[in-house]
Amino acid sequence: MKTKSLGFIGGGRITKIFLQAFANKNVEFQSIVVFDTNADVINDLKQQFPQIEIAQTVELAANQPIVFIALHPPMIMETLGKVAAVVTKDTVVISLAAKITIEKIGSKLQIQNIVRMIPNATSYINEGYNPVAFSGGFDLNSKSEVMEIFEIFGNILEVVETKLEAYALLSAMLPTYFWFQWDELCKIGLQLGLNEEESKASVHQTLVAAVDLMFNSRLSPKKVMDLIPVKPIGEHQAQITEIFQTKLMGLFEKIRP
C-alpha cells in the first residue's frame, strides 16, 4: 500500500473517519496530503494524525495519484474547476458526495477514472457499508487498487450510480435516526438503578440480537414485532412512521441528481 500517495480535498469528518480506519489497520501510504480552507480543522487533523502532510493549496492535494473529494455538494463543481489543470489521465478521483454525478465531475476534469462512494461513519471502526459506482471504462488496474483501499473501510458493494442517493439515506445517514434514542435508553437505565456498564451492555446486546431477529429469523416483520405483546410507545408508531416518510422522502428529493 506504500506505493501510492493519497490526496484529500477537505479535512472534515469523513477524512478523519477514513484516516482513523487506516490507523486501525496500520495501513501506510507513501504520503497522505490534505487540504482544507479552515486552519483550525486542518491543524486539529494534523494533531490527531501527525503523519499527514498539510497542503497549502488545493492543487497540491489534487496532484496525487488518488484524490478524495471530501466536500459538501455545493462546493464541488467550483473546486473541480480549480484542480482541472493538475489532474492527469491517470489520476483516480473519488467523490464522497451525493447529488454530483460522475458525468458532472467528468465535465470539469475530462478524465476517465472517476468513482463515487457514499461514505459511512462506521468506517471509523472499519465496519462501514459503502456503495460505490465507477465511471465507464475505469482502468482495471486502478480499480483493483482502489477497491483494496475501500475494503479497509468495511463492506463495499458496487452499485449502479442511480442508487447511490438511496444508500445515502439508508446507510450513511441511517445511524443518526437511532443513535440519540440508544443514548437516551442508556440514561434511562441509570434512572432505573443500573450502573453505566450494565445499562450500556443491556442496550447494546439486545439491539444486536433484535437486529439479527428482524433480518435473520425468516419471520415477517409483523410476526417479529408480535413476539413482544407490550409496546410502551406503540401508540406513537404511526407518528414516528410519518416522520420517517416525510423527512426522508423530502430529503431524497433534495439530494438526488
WOFEN-V15398 format. One line per field, one symbol per residue. burial: b if it has 24 or more other C-alpha atoms within 12 Angstrom, else e. Layout:
burial->???
This chain:
burial->eeebbbbbbbbbbbbbbbbbbbbeeebbbebbbbbbeeeeebeebbeebeebbbbebbbbbbbbbbbbbbbebeebbebbeebbebbeebbbbbbbbbbbbbbbbbebbbbbbbbbbbbbbbbbebbbbbbbbbbeebeeebbeebbebbbbbbbbbbeebbbbbbbbbbbbbeeeeeeeebeebbeeeeeeeeeeeebeebbeeeeeeeeeeeeeeeeeeeeeeeeeeeeeeeeeeeeeeeeeeeebeeebeebbe
